[in-house]
């Protein structure tokens, strides 16, 4: 008699395979990618996806939970940095780099159509990030009035920079530095990436000759 364990193991492996395929497709193509796109990337039929997930939204929500877990881990890593300002900067840089590499992740930001995280998830993220801001504030390196909730508009603004210039894929680092500079009034470092030249600027805007 065949036991259920091998079948359950195969089902778990299929689930992981589909989630990984979805992660790669959404990172490349954004959340507009279809279940057919995911199935093709995974090398399976669409029916296999429906046997594992009720809808594309369910896959997205599964991935979003993983994103939150990664963000919380990034905060824990940042808190290990002794310098309060460097810890805050490290958090922003790592989080921004993740978004720059993942179109689907960027589309979970405000301004896009996807429903955001639950209240409990939002509260969990705020609670995790707050110590970074509190440490910087207590050390006197954080601008008065800056709040942990500023992270949402900061990342939303950065989302408009990602992919703006193919010639400078890390252009976002320049604008993250400018934003961080606005959070701190002293010890401004040199900007890490040069500005767009006029040709690239006009191309980014789609301006004609």
C-alpha positions, 0 to 999 in steps of 0.5 A: 500500500502506498503511503501518503507521505511521499505524495505530501512531500511531492506536493510540498516540493511542487508548492516551493517550486511554484512559489520560487517561480512566481518570485522570479517572474514577479521580480522580472515582470511585476505583478501584472504577470499571469498564472500562465507566465508563472506556469511556463517559467516553472515548466508545469501546466496552469492546472498545477498552479490551481491545485496549489493556489486558489488565485494569483492573489494567494501567491502574491500574499504568500510572497508578501509574507516572505518579504515582511520576514526579510524586512524584519531580518534586515532590521535585526541585522541593522540593530547589530551596528553600534553607530545609530546613524550607520544602522539607520542608513544600513536598513534603508540601503538594504531595503532599497536594494531589495526593491531595486532588484525586484519589480514585483516588490516595488509594486507593493508600495503605495501608489500601486493597485495591490492591497497593502499589508494587514494592520497587524503586519504593519504594526509588526513592521513599525514596532521592529523599525522603531528602535532604529529611529529611537536610537538615532534620535537619542544620539542626536543624529536624527532630524527633529520631527522625523518619524518611523512612518516616514519610511513609507513615503521615502520608499514610495518616492524611490520607487519612481527612480528605479529603472529610470535610466538603463545607463545608471541602474544604481541611480536610486542610490543618489536619491536615497543619499539625498533623502537620508541627508534630509533626515540628518543635518550634519556630516553630509557625505558625498553623493555616491552616484552622479546625476543624470546628464542632460541627454539621459535626463531628457530620455528619462522624461521621454522628451523629444528633440 
